[in-house]
Amino acid sequence: MQQNEHHSYHIHIQQNASKAFIISIALNLIYVFIEFGYGFYANSLALMSDAGHNLGDVASLALGLFAIKLAKIKPNKIYTYGYSKASILISLTNAVILLIAVGVIGYQAIERFSQPRELNGFTISVIAAIGIMINTISALLFFKNKEHDLNNKGAFVHLIADALVSVSVVIAGIVIHYTNWYIIDPILSLVVMIVIVYSSWKILAQSLKLTLDAVPENIDVKTMIEDVKKIDGVVNFQHLHIWPLSTSKNALTGHLILKTECSLQKTEEIKSKTREVLLRFNIHHITLETEFA
């Protein structure tokens, strides 16, 4: 019963994530067309270039949605776990894309220190303000589920990063409009770059660990073993192998060491209770072997 509840909860998270990705893709595409159109009208290369950057964000969101769709495909004879692992690879790809984008921002900022560009402060502020609104709305769609799935967390950080960039552009635009102090643009860009690197580095590290089948960070192995050992009849829980099937589902194999007087019925009861404990630690695919002390 508890396993069915966890399965239903997981499906519910996937459905919410799908909706969040679809709405975010639509909102960001609208913003790309607005920014590029206005940039083309105003003959602003900066706005058209940023529209290209935001189109890259749309591609990242589309990859996240693609990962959710792949996770729904049932296992087959060749891919016995299905395609859930693709969500980890896409999470890693998006983290790398975000850091590359940050590198481009940093390079442009350093370049502008030596060659400050004349900018239309008011126009830039208006367009960037629209960007803040769209990116913030999009990010809030992922806020609820960001701790349950690394892809959702990656999308949230990516969109918040874009919102921060837009905030810095609004501030720079206002300052430039009243002072013509063009150097504020690269200064704020570098500050935002540092903030984004700090927030996205952990996602890159987590994605890389999951790619290498490390134990997911949200699983406290020591506490899990202690909880299993509290089950009547269990002497020890050892030979554990824990690895991620996706960014939200995990697998485990392990050996239950039982008291010698445990009957077959008692053994099955212990295995059932062990599965209930493991489900609380977000472990869904469970293989248990039993031995007697």
Secondary structure, DSSP 8 states (H G I E B T S, - for coil): -HHHHHHHHHHHHHHHHHHHHHHHHHHHHHHHHHHHHHHHHTT-HHHHHHHHHHHHHHHHHHHHHHHHHHHTS---SSSTTTTTTHHHHHHHHHHHHHHHHHHHHHHHHHHHHHS-----HHHHHHHHHHHHHHHHHHHHHHHTTTTT-HHHHHHHHHHHHHHHHHHHHHHHHHHHHHH--TTHHHHHHHHHHHHHHHHHHHHHHHHHHHHTT---TT--HHHHHHHHHTSTTEEEEEEEEEEESSSS-EEEEEEEEE-TT--HHHHHHHHHHHHHHHHHTTEEEEEEEEEE-
